[in-house]
Amino acid sequence: MVTKTVISLFAGGGGSSLGYKMAGYTELLAIDYNENACKTLQKNLDCTVINDDITKYNGKTLMKICGIKEGELDILDGSPPCQGFSTAKGKRNIDDPRNALYLSYVAILKELQPKVFVMENVPGMIKGKMKGYFNQIFNDLKNCGYIVKCKKLNAKYYEVPQSRERLFFIGVRKDLKKEPVYPEPMNKIIPTIEALRDCPKDDINELPPFDDMYAKLWFRIPPGKSASYVVNKGFASCVKVHPYKPAPTLSRMQTGRGFATICHYEEPRALTISELKRLSSFPDDYIITGNNYQEKAAIIGNAVMPKQMYHIAKTIKEKILI
């Protein structure tokens, strides 16, 4: 039986690639600018990995590398950088040059003409001054010859023990005459305590030091709340995960200035890399590369959640690519 194929642009450390693999797809190629992300991809996935600037490539080059022709690819996947759209730090910048990197995705999409495309980004793209940018992106994708839909999905409804909202653009090539589809949300939500049960502890010595100020505050912070709950608002936050709820969104920076921004609920410390993997639906044996804790945590924080992508990819395979 011939498996469905996928190419991943802005692939990061392989969260989406792993999701496609779980759903039975064959990854032909993954490309990302970040060296640690590409080393992580190479450690875990059996596909061509390119560590380079995506703007140097076009669709014809990628088709030649993968040995495919226009229109043969099943899915083009990608997560263009979203820092300019993100509300995480409250400093959204419509002129951030990284916002325009989606144009490389669009140009390659137009040449490759895959049956389906999936593009992930942050929900900040549809808020306030960014709405115009969202409309432009949506129209650019449609003009490549696709029926396009965009939906905000929370990973906690797709076997990920983390509340994490992201936008997913899905487009189906017009000649297929099918509508984009999304997986139905699942009833069971996985709490942190269940996800971390029997979690490996061999990497606990890798943790950065816990800032004295936050170590003292940690004992006063209720589960699921932050440091600003017990001190003045606007205080740099230190969030204690709630054991009986999914973790909050784990961003690319789990630490800063030596203190943890996302903390364990039982011990005054940051979450280990093993715990971050569990809360992001990566398997224990998935190797995350990096020179230190911060670099490894960034790989996980930037990733598309594997289990969420598994459900998206599985739904596309069963309802569109049949």
C-alpha positions in Angstrom: 0.0 0.0 0.0 1.4 3.4 -1.0 1.6 5.8 2.0 0.6 9.4 1.9 3.5 11.9 1.5 4.3 15.2 3.3 6.9 17.9 3.1 7.4 20.2 6.2 8.6 23.8 5.8 9.6 25.7 9.0 9.6 22.2 10.5 11.0 23.1 13.9 12.0 20.1 16.1 9.5 17.8 14.4 6.3 18.0 16.3 4.1 18.1 13.2 6.4 15.6 11.4 6.0 13.2 14.3 2.2 13.6 14.1 2.2 12.8 10.4 4.4 9.7 11.1 1.9 8.6 13.8 -0.9 8.9 11.2 1.0 6.7 8.7 2.5 9.4 6.4 5.9 9.3 4.8 7.9 12.5 5.4 9.9 13.3 2.3 11.7 16.4 3.4 11.8 18.8 6.4 13.5 22.2 6.4 14.3 24.7 9.1 16.7 27.5 9.8 17.4 26.5 13.4 20.4 24.2 13.9 19.2 22.6 17.1 15.8 21.9 15.5 17.4 20.2 12.5 19.6 18.1 14.7 16.5 17.0 16.6 14.8 16.1 13.4 17.8 14.0 12.3 17.9 12.2 15.6 14.3 11.1 15.4 13.0 11.0 11.8 14.0 9.1 8.7 13.8 11.8 6.0 15.9 14.4 4.2 16.6 17.3 6.6 17.8 20.7 5.3 19.2 23.2 7.8 19.0 26.4 5.7 17.1 29.6 5.0 13.8 28.7 3.3 13.9 31.8 1.1 16.8 30.2 -0.9 14.4 27.4 -2.1 11.5 27.2 -4.5 9.0 24.5 -5.4 10.9 23.1 -8.3 14.1 22.6 -6.3 12.1 20.7 -3.6 10.4 18.5 -6.2 13.9 17.6 -7.6 15.2 16.8 -4.2 12.2 14.6 -3.3 11.9 13.0 -6.8 8.3 14.1 -7.3 6.3 16.0 -9.9 3.9 19.0 -9.6 0.6 17.9 -8.0 1.9 14.5 -6.6 2.6 15.5 -3.0 -0.2 14.8 -0.6 0.4 17.5 2.0 2.6 20.5 2.3 2.9 21.4 6.0 4.4 24.5 7.6 4.5 26.8 10.6 6.0 30.1 9.5 7.5 32.1 12.4 4.9 33.8 14.4 6.7 36.2 16.8 5.3 39.3 15.2 1.7 38.0 15.7 2.1 36.6 19.2 0.4 38.1 22.2 2.6 36.2 24.6 4.8 39.1 25.5 2.3 41.8 24.7 4.5 43.4 22.0 3.0 42.5 18.7 4.7 44.1 15.7 2.9 44.2 12.4 6.2 45.3 10.7 8.2 42.4 12.1 10.1 41.0 9.1 9.4 37.5 10.2 5.7 38.0 9.5 6.6 38.0 5.7 8.2 34.6 5.8 4.8 33.1 5.1 5.3 34.4 1.5 8.0 31.7 1.0 5.4 29.1 2.0 2.9 30.5 -0.4 5.4 30.6 -3.3 6.4 27.0 -2.8 2.7 26.0 -2.4 1.9 27.6 -5.7 4.6 25.6 -7.5 4.3 22.3 -5.7 0.4 22.2 -6.0 0.0 19.5 -3.3 -3.4 17.9 -2.8 -3.7 19.5 0.6 -1.8 22.1 2.7 -1.8 22.6 6.4 -0.4 25.8 7.9 -0.2 26.5 11.6 0.1 29.8 13.4 -0.8 31.7 16.6 -4.3 33.0 17.3 -2.9 36.5 17.8 -3.1 36.8 14.0 -6.8 37.3 14.1 -6.8 40.0 16.9 -6.8 43.7 16.6 -4.4 45.3 14.1 -3.3 41.9 12.8 -6.7 41.1 11.2 -5.7 42.8 8.0 -2.6 40.6 7.8 -4.7 37.5 8.5 -7.1 38.4 5.6 -4.1 38.9 3.3 -2.6 35.5 4.2 -6.0 33.8 3.7 -6.5 35.3 0.3 -2.9 34.6 -0.8 -3.5 30.9 0.1 -6.8 30.8 -1.8 -5.2 32.3 -4.9 -2.8 29.4 -5.1 -5.8 27.3 -6.3 -7.3 26.0 -3.0 -10.5 25.9 -1.0 -9.3 27.2 2.3 -10.6 27.2 5.9 -9.0 28.4 9.1 -10.0 27.2 12.6 -8.7 27.8 16.1 -8.0 24.5 17.8 -7.0 23.9 21.4 -4.5 21.0 21.8 -6.1 19.9 25.1 -9.0 18.4 23.1 -6.6 16.2 21.1 -4.8 14.1 23.6 -2.3 16.8 24.6 -2.1 17.6 28.4 -1.7 21.3 27.6 -4.1 24.1 26.9 -2.7 25.6 23.8 -4.7 27.4 21.1 -3.4 27.7 17.6 -4.8 28.5 14.2 -4.8 25.8 11.5 -5.2 26.8 7.9 -6.2 23.8 5.8 -6.6 24.0 2.0 -7.8 21.4 -0.5 -6.8 21.8 -4.2 -9.9 22.8 -6.1 -9.8 20.0 -8.6 -10.3 17.5 -5.7 -13.7 19.1 -5.1 -13.7 18.5 -1.4 -14.0 20.8 1.6 -11.2 21.1 4.3 -12.1 19.1 7.4 -11.0 19.2 11.0 -11.0 16.5 13.7 -13.8 16.5 16.2 -12.7 17.5 19.8 -12.3 14.6 22.2 -14.2 14.4 25.4 -11.3 13.2 27.6 -8.9 15.9 28.8 -5.6 14.7 30.2 -4.6 16.4 33.5 -1.0 17.2 34.4 -0.8 14.6 37.2 -1.8 11.8 34.8 0.6 12.9 32.1 3.5 13.1 34.5 2.9 9.8 36.2 6.1 7.7 36.3 7.9 10.4 34.2 11.7 9.8 34.0 13.8 11.8 36.5 17.2 11.3 34.9 17.4 14.9 33.6 16.5 16.8 36.8 20.1 17.9 37.3 19.9 19.7 34.0 17.4 22.3 35.5 18.5 25.9 35.8 18.6 27.3 39.3 15.4 28.5 40.8 15.6 32.2 41.7 15.5 32.8 45.5 12.6 35.3 45.1 10.5 32.8 43.2 11.4 29.9 45.5 9.9 31.9 48.4 6.9 32.9 46.4 6.3 29.4 45.0 4.9 28.2 48.4 2.3 30.9 48.4 1.1 30.4 44.9 -2.0 28.2 44.6 -2.0 25.5 41.9 -2.9 26.9 38.5 -2.0 30.5 39.6 1.0 32.8 39.1 3.2 34.9 41.2 1.1 38.0 40.3 -1.8 36.3 42.2 0.0 36.8 45.5 2.0 40.0 44.7 1.2 43.1 42.7 -0.2 42.7 39.2 2.3 43.0 36.4 4.9 41.1 38.4 7.0 38.8 36.1 4.9 35.7 36.3 5.8 32.3 37.8 3.0 29.9 37.0 2.5 26.8 39.0 0.8 24.0 37.0 -2.4 22.6 38.3 -2.2 18.8 38.9 -5.8 18.2 37.9 -5.9 20.4 34.8 -3.9 20.5 31.6 -0.7 22.6 31.7 -0.9 26.2 30.5 0.7 27.0 27.1 4.3 26.1 27.3 6.0 28.8 25.3 9.5 28.7 23.8 11.1 30.4 26.9 10.4 28.3 30.0 13.1 30.2 31.9 14.5 33.7 32.1 17.1 35.3 34.4 17.6 32.0 36.2 14.0 31.5 37.3 11.2 29.3 35.9 8.1 30.8 34.4 6.3 27.4 34.4 6.8 25.5 37.7 6.1 22.1 39.0 3.1 21.7 41.4 4.9 19.7 44.0 8.4 21.0 44.1 9.8 24.6 43.8 11.5 24.1 40.4 11.1 24.4 36.7 9.7 21.5 34.7 12.3 19.1 33.4 12.7 18.4 29.7 11.2 15.0 30.2 8.1 16.7 31.8 7.9 19.3 29.1 7.9 16.4 26.5 5.1 14.6 28.4 3.0 17.8 28.6 3.5 18.4 24.8 2.7 14.8 23.8 6.2 13.8 22.7 7.2 10.2 23.6 9.8 9.7 26.3 12.3 8.4 23.7 12.1 11.4 21.5 15.6 13.0 21.6 15.6 16.8 22.0 19.0 18.4 21.1 20.5 21.6 22.5 23.5 22.9 24.4 21.5 23.6 27.5 18.1 23.5 29.2 16.9 26.7 27.6 17.7 25.6 24.0 16.0 22.2 24.5 12.9 23.9 26.1 12.7 26.3 23.2 12.5 23.3 20.7 9.5 21.9 22.6 7.9 25.3 23.2 8.0 26.2 19.5 6.7 22.8 18.4 3.3 21.9 16.9 1.9 19.3 19.4 2.4 15.8 17.8 -0.8 14.3 19.0 -2.8 17.2 17.8 -1.2 17.0 14.4 -1.8 13.2 14.4 -5.6 13.8 14.7 -5.5 16.5 12.0 -3.5 14.3 9.6 -5.6 11.2 10.3 -8.8 13.2 9.6 -7.4 14.5 6.3 -6.3 11.1 5.2 -9.6 9.5 6.0 -11.9 12.2 4.6 -9.9 13.9 1.8 -7.0 11.8 0.6 -9.1 8.6 -0.1 
